[in-house]
Amino acid sequence: MLGVGRTMVLMLRGARPLMATSPSTQVMCRQSLQGYSTIRLPPDISFDELKDKMANKEVTVIDVRMPKELKEDGMIPESKNLALPWLGPAILQPETDFASQLGFNKPGLDEPIVVSCLAGVRARTAQLALMAAGYANVRVYVGSFEDWIQQGGKVDFLPPKEKQED
């Protein structure tokens, strides 16, 4: 939800509010009635920077769209598909279970990760979920797949046999 043109966003998780103060710089989580704590988000990543990091094998790109979307529209080459609805349960699995179910190795907690979707909205949600699970270096590709296509990026399609259901 952050970074989509809003200057102040209020999200509710149960009865506890989660408030964003600026589109991609910080998130304030209410911990008690007395105050807030601040979490700094890593800067978003651009097409050119992402392309360079991918060429040098410096980053894992996780596309959080549903497999059906990747089949129909395509995906950023070498990106890994972990649909947003399954992100939370999957990321908490042991490494061996993660790899056998998803077909790629579970990223390390300090490994650079870029999350992508169609336009960047679901990617921001995925970033927050991954950071809550202990991942320290998670960036959002704002504009995501739509920007990738507009910038002339190559497009791949899911292999015929998928690891996840539609």
N, C-alpha and C positions, 0 to 999 in steps of 0.2 A: 504494500500500500504506500510505502514511502517513495518519493521521487516521481510521483505521477501528477505534478502540478499543484499539489496542495502545500500550504505553508504550515498548517497545523492539522494533525490527524489524531483522532481518539479511537482506539480499538479496545474492545472489551474482551478479557479472557476470564470467564467466570464473573466474579464480582470485582475483580481487580482491573483497573484501567491500565492500558499501555499507551503512552502518549508520545508522539513524535514531534520534535520541535523544529526541525528543518529537514527538507526533503532527503538528504542522503548523508548527513553528518553525524547525527546522534539520535539515540532513542532513550527516553526516560521511562523507567519502570517504577511504578509506585510500590514500595516495599512495606510501608507502614503509613499510619495516619499522619506522621510527622514529616515525612519527606520522600524524596525521589533519589534514585541513583542513576548515573549516566553511563551508557555504553557507547563508545565511539565505533562507528561503522567504518570499515575500510573504504577507500574511494572507489567509485564505480569505474569500470574499465571500458575503454573505447574499442572500436573495430580494429584500428591499427595496432594498438598495444596488445589486444587479444591475439591477433594474427601473428605478431612477432613472438609472443610467449608460446603459442601453439607450435610454431616452426622450430623453436628451441626446446620443445618438450618440457616447458617450465610450469605447466598448469594442467589441471584436470577440469574439463568442461562438463558440467552436468546439466542436461536439458530436462526440465521438470514438466514438460507437456505430456499428455497422454499418448501412448503408443499409436493410437489411431491417427492423431494429428501428425506424427512423424511419418507415418505411412503415406498420408495424403499430401503433405506439404514438403517433406524432407527435413533435413537437419544439418547442423554445422558438422563438417567432417571430423571424425574421431571423438565427437562428443558422446557422452554416456547418457542413457535414458534412465532416469529415476523419477517417475511421475510424482507430483506433489502429494497426492493422497497417500502414497506409500513411503514417502520420505522419512517421516518420523519413526515408524516401526522398523524400517530397513536400516537406518543409520545406527540404531541401538543394538543390532545383531552382532554376534561375534564375526570376525573377519572371514572365517571359512564359510559360514552360512551365507553371509553377504555375497561373497564371490560366487558361490555355487548357484544362488538364486538369481543374481543379476547379471552374471557373466563378465564382471570386471572387479578388480581389487578395490576393497574399501579404502578410501583415502585416509592418510594419517591426519591426526588432529592439527598438525602444523603445516600440512601440505597445502600449497596454493590451489584454491578451487574457484572457478567462475561458474555462477549459476545463470541459466538462460531459460527463456520460455518463448512465447510468441512476440510479446511487446515489452516485457520487463516487469509486469505486475506480480505474476506468480513467482518470478525469480527473487523478488524482494522478500516475499513470504518465506521462500526456501532459505534465503540468507539468514534471516532471523532464527529459523528453526535449527539450522546447522550451528549457528553461534551459540544457541541455547544448549545444544548437545556437546559443546566444548570445542568446536572448530574455530580456530583463531584467524585464519586467513581466507575469508570467503568474500568474493567481490561479485557484484551484479553487472551483467552486460546489459545496460539500459538500451532499450530498443530491441534487444535480443534478436531473434530470427528475422523479424521484419527489417531491422537495420542491416543485418548480415546480407540479406538479399539486395537491399537498396545500394549497399556499398560494393556489390559485385562479387561477394564471396561464393565460393564453390558450395554446392549442395549435395549431400549424400542422402540415401534412403535406408530405412531399417532393413536388415537382412530378412529373408523370408520367415525364419523361425524366431519368434520373440520370446523373451524371458518373462514378460508381464502380460496380463490380460487386458483387453480393451475396456 
